[in-house]
Amino acid sequence: MSHRIAVDPLNQDEEQAMDQPTLMEDRRLSGDTVQIGAYTPVPGFGVLPVNAFLIKADQPVLIDTGLAALREGFLEALAAEIDPADLRWIWLTHTDPDHLGNLAAVLERSPNARLVTTFLGMGKLGLHGLPVDRAYLLNPGQSLDVGDRLLTAVAPPSFDAPETTAVFDGRRRALFSADCFGALMPAPAETAADLPAAGLTEGLQTWAAVDAPWLQWVAEPAFRQRLDDVRALQAEAVYGSHLPPARGMADTLLQTLDASRNAPAFIGPDQADLERMMAQAGVA
């Protein structure tokens, strides 16, 4: 049975602190992995991380391309870490706008890069009018050799687009989990561990209800097998597209996602809610 998740408009200070997508400073997650992160405000719910990642492998890999609204800053941040001409791979986890926002610009600056996606992903890119001539198709379970490590495509337990592939870096034992394990948050945080446990659980479950509403219809044995498949990777770090870096938290994230199947369904604000929120924010 579903019910409405309450919409609590942000207080005035929080609204002033972040009222538009904001690029954060690049963050080094390991010796060769960098997060190019941003946050975007979600009125009534707080903020949502939107992360891309650069793996400085022998053949450098960019995972996702960020928000179009932050194009100039994103491209500058990328160029500060690597000459885009040296990129060999752009791994697009899926074709949502917050993942392909700067794809065309990055491809233009990275003439030697191939674009990792799936057959369905390639089809969707064509519908967006984006170039597919450099596509490299990789299915879940298959690996990409980038010189000093293998990157394996993983079917994540939750997703909002069927072409989604997460990325497992076997050398660093890091899972780049795409939309899976995303969390709505009251404010930006350095790491997932910095969030209060109850707040992290609420943020994870709310995001799961928004991003993967079908979870409540999945049979428990089948879903838990998918969770076990991820658990078997023994990931030491989870780097989500919509989560601050999470080290040593894979089991916690998996358990919370499992419980999300029984969480309330998400029902978004209607027009009356929107007008009330705008009025409280002082927007005419």
Secondary structure, DSSP 4 states (H G I P E B T S, - for coil): ---PPP--PPPHHHHHH-SS-EEPPPEEEETTEEEEEEEEEETTTEEEEEEEEEE--SS-EEE----GGGHHHHHHHHHHHS-GGG--EEE-S---HHHHTTHHHHHHH-TT-EEEE-HHHHHHHHHTT---TTEEE--TT-EEE-SSSEEEEE--S--SSTT--EEEETTTTEEE-TTTT---BSS--SSGGGS-HHHHHHHHHHHHHHH-GGGGGS-HHHHHHHHHHHHTT--SEEE-TTS--EES-HHHHHHHHHHHTTSPPP----HHHHHHHHHHTT--
